[in-house]
Amino acid sequence: MRYLRAVGLVLAGLALLAGSFTAGNHWLLDRDATSPVDDVTGAVPRAEVARSISGHLSLPVIPRGPRSVDCARDLRAVKGARIRCTAHYLRGTDRDMTVRVVRVGGGEITYVHDAPHG
């Protein structure tokens, strides 16, 4: 009986661990965001893009994300439009990335960013 309980606990732990890795990998690889376009400028403000990227780069349990993210300019609502953003980390490390519009429609744009690189 003890053996069966131990096996059950090990299997349950492995299933939980596998599910956590799958969810974590999906979360870490999910680099797209959708934001409303400003009607006046025809773009998403750079502060909104930076906020979105910062959220993607921060872990929900362990805060090791950037202390801030800056983007060079607003992101135009044109498929393929690109801007450069920089993530600033606590140890003085800056990582650049490119943000690119992949979809435009309905007053919103969807954009993706590549992994931060030095």
N, C-alpha and C positions, 0 to 999 in steps of 0.2 A: 504494500500500500504506500509506504514512504517513497519507494522508487517511482511509482506512477505520479505521485504528487510532484516530486523533483523534476521528472521529465516534463510534466505539464507546465511547471513554472519556467523551465528553460525554454520550452517552445513558445510560450506566451511572451517571454522577454525578447526572444529573437524576432518574433513577429512585430513587436512594438519597435524594436531597434530598426528593422528593415523599413517599416512605415515612416519612421522619423527621418531616415536617410533619404527616402524617396521624396518626401514632402520638402525637406531641406534643399535637396538638389533642384527641385522644381522652383522653389522660392528663390534660390540664388541665381538660377539661370533665367528667371523671368525678368527681362530688362525692358519691357515695353510699358508705356503709360499713355493714357488718353486725357487730353485737357481741352477745355473750351477755347475757341479762338476769339480774341478781342475784335469786335466788329469794326472798330475805328482803325486799328493798325493792321488787321489781317494776319496777326501773329499771336503766339502764346508768349506772354512776358517771360523774360529770362529768369526772374525770381521763381516763377511757377515751375519751370523746367528744372531749376536747381533743387527746389524742394522735393520734387518727385524723384530725382536721381539720388538725393541724399537718403530718402526713405528706402530705396532699393539697395543701397550699399550698407545699411545699418541692420544688424542682426536684432531680432526682437528680444532675445534673452540676454545676449552678451553685447553691450554697446561698443563695438569696435569699428563702427563706421566713421566716416569723416566728420570733423568738427564743423565743416562748412563746405559748400559747393558754390562755385561762381561760374557763370556762363558768359561768354563774350558779348552776346547780343540776344535779342528776342528770336524765337524760332518761327520762321515764316510758314504759313499754311500752304505749302507747295510740296507735293510729293517729291522726295529726294533732297529737299533742302537740308543743309547741315550746319551745325555750329560746334564750336569747341567749348568744353567745360573742364574745369579743374576741381578735383576733390582735394581738400586740405585736411590732412590727418594730424593728430595730436603731436606726434614726434617730429613735426616740421617737414614731413614728406608730402609733396604735392604729386598728384597723379592726374594726367590729362586723359580725356576721352572725347570721342566724337558722338554727337547726338544727330540722328537722321530721321526725317519724317517718312513713315511707311504708308500712311493712309490719311486721306483728307475727306471729310464729308459730314453733313449735318451740323455744321458749326463747330466741329471738333477735329482735332488731329490726333493720330496715334504715332508715337515716336519711340525709337529704341536707342540704347546707348551701348557702345562696346565696353569691354572690361577696362577698368582704369589701368593705365600703363605709365611708367616713369620715363 
